[in-house]
C-alpha cells in the first residue's frame, strides 16, 4: 500500500515537471520526462511493485537469496581451483619442454681461450671473427643506402 502511494506520487511529480518543460517549449525533453514518469504507475498496475515489496520483507526470500549466493561462491571457487591446477600443469610441461636433455653450453660466438691456445691473445687492433651465419653490417645497411641514394642524399 505504501509502495503504491510512493510510486503514484513520483509519477505525479514527474508529469508536473514534464508540463513545466513543455511550457518552456522543450517538447522533446517533456515527452521523455513524461515517459519516465509513467513507468512507476505502470509497475504498480502490473502488480510488480507489490510483489517486490512482499519479497523484500520475506525471510524465506532472503534465505533463498543467501542460498543462491552460496551456490555462486561454490561455482566460482571450484572454477578458480580448476584454473590454478591447469596453470600449474601447463607451467610444469613448459619447463620440461624448454630444456633439451642432450644440449651443451651455449656458444658465445667470439674467440674463446680453447680456440686461441693456452697463452695467446688476439692483437689489440684486430676484431673477433664474425660468425658466418650472420650478415655483415654493410649488408644490413644496403637497403637503407639504396633508399638514401634514390632520394639524392
C-alpha positions in Angstrom: 0.0 0.0 0.0 2.8 2.4 0.9 4.9 1.4 -2.1 1.9 2.1 -4.5 1.4 5.5 -2.9 5.1 6.4 -3.3 5.1 5.3 -6.9 2.0 7.4 -7.7 3.5 10.5 -6.1 6.7 10.1 -8.1 4.7 9.7 -11.3 2.6 12.8 -10.5 5.7 14.8 -9.7 7.3 13.7 -13.0 4.3 14.6 -15.0 4.3 18.0 -13.4 7.9 18.5 -14.4 7.0 17.4 -17.9 4.3 20.1 -18.1 6.7 22.8 -17.0 9.2 21.6 -19.5 6.6 21.7 -22.3 5.6 25.2 -21.2 9.2 26.3 -21.9 8.8 24.9 -25.4 11.1 21.9 -25.0 8.7 19.4 -26.2 11.1 16.5 -26.9 12.5 16.7 -23.4 9.0 17.0 -22.0 7.9 13.8 -23.8 10.9 12.0 -22.5 10.3 13.1 -18.9 6.6 12.1 -19.2 7.7 8.6 -20.4 9.9 8.2 -17.4 7.1 9.5 -15.1 4.7 6.8 -16.4 7.0 3.9 -15.5 6.2 3.7 -11.8 2.5 3.8 -12.3 2.8 1.0 -14.9 4.8 -1.1 -12.4 2.1 -0.6 -9.8 -0.7 -1.5 -12.2 1.1 -4.8 -13.2 1.5 -5.8 -9.6 5.3 -5.9 -9.7 5.7 -3.3 -7.0 3.5 -5.3 -4.6 5.4 -8.5 -5.4 8.8 -6.8 -4.8 7.6 -5.2 -1.5 6.3 -8.5 -0.3 9.6 -10.2 -1.3 11.8 -7.6 0.4 10.2 -8.3 3.8 10.0 -12.1 3.5 12.6 -14.1 5.5 12.1 -17.0 3.1 13.0 -14.9 0.1 16.2 -13.7 1.9 17.1 -17.3 2.7 16.7 -18.1 -1.0 19.0 -15.2 -1.9 21.5 -16.5 0.6 21.4 -20.0 -0.9 21.8 -18.5 -4.4 24.9 -16.6 -3.2 26.4 -19.7 -1.6 25.9 -21.6 -4.8 27.5 -18.8 -6.8 30.5 -18.9 -4.4 30.9 -22.6 -4.8 30.8 -22.3 -8.6 33.4 -19.5 -8.5 35.6 -21.3 -6.0 35.7 -24.6 -8.0 36.5 -22.7 -11.2 39.4 -20.9 -9.5 40.8 -24.2 -8.3 40.5 -25.7 -11.8 42.3 -22.7 -13.3 45.1 -22.9 -10.7 45.6 -26.7 -11.3 45.6 -26.1 -15.1 48.1 -23.3 -14.7 50.5 -25.5 -12.7 50.2 -28.4 -15.1 50.9 -26.1 -18.0 53.9 -24.5 -16.2 55.3 -27.9 -15.4 55.0 -29.1 -19.0 56.7 -25.9 -20.3 59.6 -26.4 -18.0 60.3 -29.9 -19.2 59.9 -29.0 -22.9 62.1 -25.9 -22.7 65.3 -27.8 -21.7 66.8 -30.2 -24.1 68.3 -33.2 -22.3 71.4 -33.6 -24.5 72.2 -29.9 -25.0 75.6 -28.4 -24.3 76.7 -25.0 -23.0 75.6 -22.1 -25.4 78.1 -20.9 -27.9 79.1 -17.3 -27.4 80.3 -16.8 -30.9 83.6 -14.9 -30.3 87.0 -16.4 -29.7 87.5 -18.5 -26.6 90.6 -19.5 -24.7 90.4 -23.0 -26.1 90.5 -21.9 -29.7 93.3 -19.3 -29.2 95.7 -21.6 -27.4 96.9 -21.5 -23.8 98.9 -18.3 -23.7 97.9 -16.5 -26.9 95.7 -13.4 -27.1 94.3 -11.6 -30.0 96.0 -8.4 -31.1 94.6 -5.1 -29.8 93.6 -3.8 -33.2 92.0 -7.0 -34.5 88.4 -7.7 -34.0 87.0 -11.0 -33.0 86.0 -13.1 -36.0 82.3 -12.8 -37.0 80.1 -15.8 -37.2 79.5 -16.9 -40.7 75.7 -17.3 -40.2 75.0 -13.6 -39.7 75.2 -10.9 -42.3 77.9 -8.3 -42.3 77.0 -4.8 -41.3 77.3 -3.5 -44.8 74.7 -5.9 -45.9 72.4 -4.7 -43.2 72.5 -1.1 -44.3 72.5 -1.7 -48.1 68.7 -1.2 -48.4 68.9 2.0 -46.4 71.8 3.2 -48.6 69.7 2.4 -51.7 66.8 4.5 -50.3 69.1 7.4 -49.5 70.7 7.3 -53.0 67.2 7.2 -54.5 66.3 10.4 -52.8 69.7 12.0 -53.6 71.0 12.1 -50.1 
